[in-house]
Amino acid sequence: MIKKIEWSKYFKIQPHKVDTFVKNFGANKTYAMGLMPIRGPKGFRKLDYEFAEKELNINKIMNKLEEAHFNSLGIVIKDTDGACTWDTKVGWNPTNRDVLGEFCDAGKETNIKINVSFTSMNDAYQGYLHPERVSVHGESGKKHGIYYKDGEISTHIEGEMRVDLPKNVSFEEYHKKIPFLTDQVDEKAGKSRDARGKGYIPLTSFMCPNSEHIDYLLELVIEVVKNYPIKGFFADYIRYDGEFTDLCACNRCIQKFRSNYGNKPKLLKSNEWYDFKAETIANYAQRLHDTIKSADSKCVTGWFCLPGPKKLFSRKRLGQDWMKLSSILDVVSPMEYPYLMGTRDDGWYWGKVADFFYWYFVRNMKKRAREFKSPALTVTNSVECNTEEMIKQIRSFDFGLGIAVFKYFGTSEEQWKALKLYAENEIGLENLKFS
């Protein structure tokens, strides 16, 4: 058995902040399951609006969560495609269904509280609708076979998600529903994590965080927080596109950078530029936090961060300053997914690859935990790993508040049994009840 790590000696969070989170959440421990309504019934790699509209069984899901003793459900209400799965007057809802509202209604009769995950800068639909708001490349180059030029917007082929056409529907017909869908098709699944999808390939866009896209996001936030009884609101993709180092170099960003730092510092590759990126993301976080709290002061605000080197990844590529963001938002959710890199079930090599990333993620968090100024609630994965690997992650990355598991669809029956036993034997059911 993997022993739990004594994370308290690495984190330097003020006790009152942890107490405040626990009080607002209402239970001693959080045990959350994540769900992506539009990704279909099997796993990560699909956009499947027909499934969300016609087959998503809310009561069945809630019953399954109760059986396994989960006390929180995290719903991805806005995914990287831009789909908004609630009754929105502002956004794009291709499911024709108020998925969030149905889950909130079902949760009233259970011990399960509803949290939401909200994709911010990655938005394929808004990239199609408003190309003028998409981040702009500042250099020419090639990445994963993608050629891009200085001055072009960063709308590119999506890395992992694919689309199957519904029966008796032509590509031309379906393109009207998904205008960012291309006619390119992946017939076979690749070996690497980001090449396992099969089907039609969509485009994806990272929006400029200094554009009017931010105003659009905040309008969506107000709709959700005012109209739905959610417990927490977590911002995902609260960052720049980590695949590229030259974003965003649009006229808005350049003018704002020069106004703040003058003409001497270099664009794209200076400490001042990296500071500017981090300040831009932190400014969005502050506006997001203030907007949520103005609508519901008790709603917990949170954000997702990716583990990795501070200087090369978090600072230069993502524009995420962990200290700044965790000083603004109530809770941080590190995305500890080492066994998405591979699994022993795929063979010795992929097991070793994932074991290395597991070691690195633990080491990285021990090194960087002091950067967090708010409590940390890890999200880790069940999909694309086996039961032993899943439990190993859960034990290792519980930083004290509990754990979130990602995600509902794709979790095997063996994993569900293990999750139930984990709640009973290691968390304690008394810690999962709401006061």
Secondary structure, DSSP 8 states (H G I E B T S, - for coil): ------GGGT----HHHHHHHHHHH-SSSEEEEEE-GGGTTT-SSB--HHHHHHT--HHHHHHHHHHTT--EEEEEEE-TT-BB-S--SSSB-TT-S-HHHHHHHHHTTSS-EEEEEEE-SB-HHHHHH-GGGB-B-SS-EEETTEEE-TT-B-EEE-SS-BB---TT--HHHHHHH-TTEEEEEE-S--SSGGG---EEEEEEEBB-TTSTHHHHHHHHHHHHHHHS--SEEEEES-S--TT-SS---SHHHHHHHHHHH-SSS-SSSSHHHHHHHHHHHHHHHHHHHHHHHHH-TTSEEEEEE--S-IIIIIIIII---HHHHHHHSSEEEEB--GGGS--GGG-HHHHHHHHHHHHHHHHHHHHHGGG--S-B--EEE-TTS-HHHHHHHHHHT--SSEEEEE-STT--HHHHHHHHHHIIIII-GGGTS--
